[in-house]
Amino acid sequence: MLLRILGGVILLAVLVIAYFAWTLRPLDSGAVQSEWMTDADRFVTVEGEDWRVRESGSADAPALVLIHGYSHSLEAWDAMAAELEDSYRIIRFDLPGHGLTGPRADHAYSVPETVEQVSALLDEIAPGSFAIGGNSLGGLIAWRYAAQHPERVNHLILMDPGGYPNLGVGDEPAPLPDAMRAYLTLVPEAGVAYATSTLYADPTKVTPEQLARIRAMMRVDGNGQALIERIEQFTLPDPNPDLARISAPTLIIWGDSDAMIPATHGPRFDAAIPDSRLVLMQNTGHVPMEEWPAETAGLVEGFLAE
């Protein structure tokens, strides 16, 4: 009898381990592509790396480049882009180690390297000048690109961007906690739901479809390790000298309830960028374009029309 009970316990343990190994396994990029690629998507190869790019709106309209934040993908802009496609050519892409672009062979994920990589991509897909915007990590990349390439950027739009030292990150990367490493490696469903909810002032606005997509993109084979390596290479040195070099008119949008990058950083950006204005959105978290897409699009359209 004891052996039968022990055998049952062992079998149950094996089944539990097998279940979690299956549900937390990395996903083949082809399987994720089949579910999330659209007719507006294509892959562009630049310097040996394949980027997923999405363009929408009229090809003859003024171009607006939008860059998503850490651990997300180009779909973060879907709702806001839909509001602007009648007037603009919207260009989006998955950053390296994110979404369907996937990990880089050279493991180059530092901010300066990412800006260079984005620059090479934009030389390929967006000749001429354009407006560029970004959220969080994407905002950090957008403003650094604008500082380095003033001839290419006619307007700059920043939504809760990275820049000033934060969360222990400054001239050197912050140590990566074991719990965060495990989260990025395993991407558990409950963890994704919690992490996403913290980006919103009103977590009830997060949809099951969003959570499924974010988790699927994070589970693309190699993305978890790429996200870990990006944190290990991530620094936030004093941004003021580079912010002062930005010549494009700049709209800074910040959520008053941002739990990731405090809204107190907004006035610092506004003071450092020569031609800027700051809009503090009420009852808004870290991702204004997702939480209030129509309102955010209205701010962007009014700014670009000036």
Summary of the structure (lengths in Angstrom):
residues: 306
radius of gyration: 20.3
end to end distance: 81.4
largest distance: 81.4
contacts: 1007
relative contact order: 0.15
helix: 46%
strand: 17%
